[in-house]
C-alpha cells in the first residue's frame, strides 16, 4: 500500500481512537494497580494491610519449606545414629566371640598372638568406619545449626503476628463504622438550601480561591446528583489547583464518563494530561495531550498541550 495513503488513514482514525481511549486511561482507585493512586483512606489502609499480610504469607511459606528441609535432615541424622549404634553392638559381639575363641581354641602362644593381631586389625578397621560416621554426624549438626539460625533470623514472632491481626480487625471495625455512617447520613447545614443556591455559593468560593469551602459544597452537589458532570469537574479543578493530582484525575474521570461533550472538556483533558504527567504516568499523559490537540486543534489548550508534549518527547 502506498505510504501516503497509510499516513492519510492514520490521520483520519487517530482522533477517534484517542477519544475512545480517554476513560480507559484512568486507573484511580485500582488496588490491583502496581502503583495505585486516587485511593480513599479506607483503600489506603486496606492496601497497607494487604502488603503486610502478603509478607507474613511469604515468610510463613519460607519457614514451612525450611522446617520441612530440617525435618528431612533430622531423619537422615537419626538413620546415621541408628546405623552407628547397630555397628557398635555388632563390634561388641565380635569382640566377645573373638575373646571366647582365643580362650577356648588357644593351642600355642604363636596362635594366640596371631589371633590377637587379627583382632586388633579388625578393631582398627571398625574404629576408622566409626570415625567416618561421626564426622558425617558432626557435619549434619553444623548444617542443622546454620538452618536453625536462618529460621530464627526470619521468624515472625507471635507478637508481630498478633499485631497484624489486630490491625486487620481494626480495619474491619473502621469499614463497619463507615458503612454504618453511610447507612445513616448526618444532616448537613446545606440540606436546608436549594441545590441552585449551593451551586452559586460553591462557584463564589471557588472564584475567591476558598477551596476548602468550595469543595464541601461541590461534594454536597455530587451527593445530591445535581449537575453531577460539572460538580465532578469542579471538584477535580479544586484538587488540581491544590496539586492533589491523583484525586483530580479521579474526579475528571467521572465527569468525562457522565458528559463528554461539555464546554469545559478541552480544559478537563489538558488538566488530566498534566496531572498524569506530574504523577509520572507519561504514556497516558501523551494520549491525553494528543487527544486535546486532535479534538480541539484551534483551542488555547491545544497550544499548551503541544508544548507539554514536546517536553515529554
NORRAFEN-V591529 format. One record per residue. RES is the residue in one small letter. SS is DSSP state (a for helix, b for strand, c for the rest). PHI is phi in radians with two decimals (none if undefined). BURIAL is b if it has 9 or more other ideal C-beta (glycine too) atoms within 8 Angstrom, else e. Layout:
{{RES & SS & PHI & BURIAL} {RES & SS & PHI & BURIAL}}
This chain:
{{x & c & none & e} {x & c & -1.01 & e} {x & a & -1.07 & e} {x & a & -1.15 & e} {x & a & -1.16 & e} {x & a & -1.04 & b} {x & a & -1.12 & e} {x & a & -1.13 & e} {x & a & -1.10 & e} {x & a & -1.11 & e} {x & a & -1.17 & e} {x & a & -1.32 & e} {x & a & -1.49 & e} {x & a & -1.02 & b} {x & a & -1.04 & b} {x & a & -1.19 & e} {x & a & -1.14 & e} {x & a & -1.17 & b} {x & a & -1.13 & b} {x & a & -1.20 & e} {x & a & -1.50 & b} {x & c & -0.98 & b} {x & a & -1.10 & e} {x & a & -1.27 & e} {x & a & -1.34 & b} {x & c & -1.42 & b} {x & c & -2.47 & e} {x & c & -1.12 & b} {x & c & 1.42 & b} {x & c & -1.56 & e} {x & c & -1.22 & b} {x & c & -1.48 & e} {x & c & -1.19 & e} {x & c & -0.99 & e} {x & c & -2.29 & e} {x & c & -1.18 & b} {x & c & -2.50 & b} {x & c & 1.18 & b} {x & c & -1.51 & b} {x & c & -1.37 & e} {x & a & -1.08 & e} {x & a & -1.16 & b} {x & a & -1.17 & b} {x & a & -1.11 & b} {x & a & -1.11 & b} {x & a & -1.08 & b} {x & a & -1.12 & b} {x & a & -1.14 & e} {x & a & -1.17 & b} {x & a & -1.10 & b} {x & a & -1.13 & e} {x & a & -1.11 & b} {x & a & -1.11 & b} {x & a & -1.09 & e} {x & a & -1.11 & e} {x & a & -1.12 & b} {x & a & -1.08 & e} {x & a & -1.09 & e} {x & a & -1.09 & b} {x & a & -1.09 & b} {x & a & -1.10 & e} {x & a & -1.09 & b} {x & a & -1.14 & b} {x & a & -1.06 & e} {x & a & -1.13 & e} {x & a & -1.21 & b} {x & a & -1.13 & b} {x & a & -1.09 & e} {x & a & -1.08 & b} {x & a & -1.11 & b} {x & a & -1.09 & e} {x & a & -1.14 & e} {x & a & -1.14 & b} {x & a & -1.12 & b} {x & a & -1.04 & e} {x & a & -1.10 & b} {x & a & -1.11 & b} {x & a & -1.09 & e} {x & a & -1.10 & e} {x & a & -1.12 & b} {x & a & -1.11 & b} {x & a & -1.10 & e} {x & a & -1.13 & b} {x & a & -1.11 & b} {x & a & -1.08 & e} {x & a & -1.10 & e} {x & a & -1.11 & b} {x & a & -1.12 & b} {x & a & -1.10 & e} {x & a & -1.10 & e} {x & a & -1.10 & b} {x & a & -1.08 & e} {x & a & -1.12 & e} {x & a & -1.12 & b} {x & a & -1.11 & b} {x & a & -1.09 & e} {x & a & -1.13 & e} {x & a & -1.10 & b} {x & a & -1.11 & e} {x & a & -1.13 & e} {x & a & -1.10 & b} {x & a & -1.12 & b} {x & a & -1.33 & e} {x & a & -1.42 & e} {x & a & -1.87 & e} {x & c & -1.19 & b} {x & c & -1.95 & e} {x & c & -2.63 & e} {x & a & -1.14 & e} {x & a & -1.18 & e} {x & a & -1.16 & b} {x & a & -1.08 & b} {x & a & -1.13 & e} {x & a & -1.07 & e} {x & a & -1.15 & b} {x & a & -1.09 & b} {x & a & -1.09 & e} {x & a & -1.13 & b} {x & a & -1.11 & b} {x & a & -1.10 & e} {x & a & -1.09 & e} {x & a & -1.14 & b} {x & a & -1.10 & b} {x & a & -1.08 & e} {x & a & -1.08 & e} {x & a & -1.14 & b} {x & a & -1.12 & e} {x & a & -1.09 & e} {x & a & -1.09 & b} {x & a & -1.13 & b} {x & a & -1.11 & e} {x & a & -1.11 & e} {x & a & -1.12 & b} {x & a & -1.15 & b} {x & a & -1.09 & e} {x & a & -1.09 & b} {x & a & -1.10 & b} {x & a & -1.08 & e} {x & a & -1.12 & e} {x & a & -1.12 & b} {x & a & -1.13 & b} {x & a & -1.12 & e} {x & a & -1.09 & b} {x & a & -1.14 & b} {x & a & -1.13 & e} {x & a & -1.09 & e} {x & a & -1.12 & b} {x & a & -1.13 & b} {x & a & -1.08 & e} {x & a & -1.12 & b} {x & a & -1.11 & b} {x & a & -1.11 & e} {x & a & -1.26 & e} {x & a & -1.91 & b} {x & c & -1.21 & e} {x & c & -1.55 & b} {x & c & -1.21 & e} {x & a & -1.08 & e} {x & a & -1.13 & e} {x & a & -1.10 & e} {x & a & -1.14 & b} {x & a & -1.11 & e} {x & a & -1.10 & e} {x & a & -1.11 & b} {x & a & -1.08 & e} {x & a & -1.10 & e} {x & a & -1.09 & b} {x & a & -1.13 & b} {x & a & -1.13 & e} {x & a & -1.10 & e} {x & a & -1.15 & b} {x & a & -1.06 & e} {x & a & -1.09 & e} {x & a & -1.09 & b} {x & a & -1.12 & b} {x & a & -1.09 & e} {x & a & -1.15 & e} {x & a & -1.14 & b} {x & a & -1.13 & e} {x & a & -1.18 & e} {x & a & -1.18 & b} {x & a & -1.23 & e} {x & a & -1.20 & e} {x & c & -2.15 & e} {x & c & -1.10 & e} {x & c & -1.31 & e} {x & c & -1.28 & e} {x & c & -1.90 & e} {x & a & -1.10 & e} {x & a & -1.39 & b} {x & a & -1.10 & e} {x & a & -1.41 & e} {x & c & -1.71 & b} {x & c & -1.29 & e} {x & a & -1.06 & b} {x & a & -1.11 & e} {x & a & -1.16 & e} {x & a & -1.08 & b} {x & a & -1.10 & b} {x & a & -1.11 & e} {x & a & -1.10 & b} {x & a & -1.08 & b} {x & a & -1.15 & b} {x & a & -1.10 & e} {x & a & -1.10 & b} {x & a & -1.10 & b} {x & a & -1.07 & e} {x & c & -1.53 & e} {x & c & 1.09 & e} {x & c & -1.58 & e} {x & a & -1.20 & b} {x & a & -1.07 & e} {x & a & -1.16 & e} {x & a & -1.07 & b} {x & a & -1.14 & b} {x & a & -1.05 & b} {x & a & -1.21 & b} {x & a & -1.20 & b} {x & a & -1.12 & b} {x & a & -1.10 & b} {x & a & -1.16 & b} {x & a & -1.10 & b} {x & a & -1.08 & e} {x & c & -1.45 & e} {x & c & 1.03 & e} {x & c & -1.70 & b} {x & c & 0.75 & e} {x & a & -1.07 & b} {x & a & -1.10 & b} {x & a & -1.21 & b} {x & a & -1.10 & b} {x & a & -1.13 & b} {x & a & -1.05 & b} {x & a & -1.16 & b} {x & a & -1.10 & b} {x & a & -1.12 & b} {x & a & -1.10 & b} {x & a & -1.08 & b} {x & a & -1.18 & b} {x & a & -1.09 & b} {x & a & -1.16 & e} {x & c & -1.48 & e} {x & c & 1.19 & e} {x & c & -1.56 & e} {x & a & -1.16 & b} {x & a & -1.12 & b} {x & a & -1.17 & b} {x & a & -1.05 & b} {x & a & -1.04 & b} {x & a & -1.09 & b} {x & a & -1.20 & b} {x & a & -1.07 & b} {x & a & -1.03 & b} {x & a & -1.11 & b} {x & a & -1.10 & b} {x & a & -1.14 & b} {x & a & -1.17 & e} {x & a & -1.34 & e} {x & c & -2.77 & e} {x & c & -1.53 & e} {x & c & -1.94 & e} {x & c & -1.17 & b} {x & c & -1.18 & e} {x & c & -1.58 & e} {x & a & -1.00 & b} {x & a & -1.01 & b} {x & a & -1.20 & b} {x & a & -1.02 & b} {x & a & -1.15 & b} {x & a & -1.12 & b} {x & a & -1.19 & b} {x & a & -1.13 & b} {x & a & -1.06 & b} {x & a & -1.11 & b} {x & a & -1.07 & b} {x & a & -1.16 & b} {x & a & -1.03 & b} {x & a & -1.18 & e} {x & c & -1.51 & b} {x & c & 1.58 & e} {x & c & -1.53 & e} {x & a & -1.15 & b} {x & a & -1.14 & e} {x & a & -1.19 & b} {x & a & -1.06 & b} {x & a & -1.03 & b} {x & a & -1.02 & b} {x & a & -1.30 & b} {x & a & -1.05 & b} {x & a & -1.14 & b} {x & a & -1.12 & b} {x & a & -1.10 & b} {x & a & -1.14 & b} {x & a & -1.36 & b} {x & a & -1.54 & b} {x & c & -2.28 & b} {x & c & -1.10 & e} {x & c & -1.65 & e} {x & c & -1.54 & b} {x & a & -1.16 & e} {x & a & -1.16 & b} {x & a & -1.13 & b} {x & a & -1.09 & e} {x & a & -1.15 & b} {x & a & -1.08 & b} {x & a & -1.08 & b} {x & a & -1.16 & e} {x & a & -1.17 & b} {x & a & -1.14 & b} {x & a & -1.10 & e} {x & a & -1.21 & e} {x & a & -1.21 & b} {x & c & -1.15 & e}}
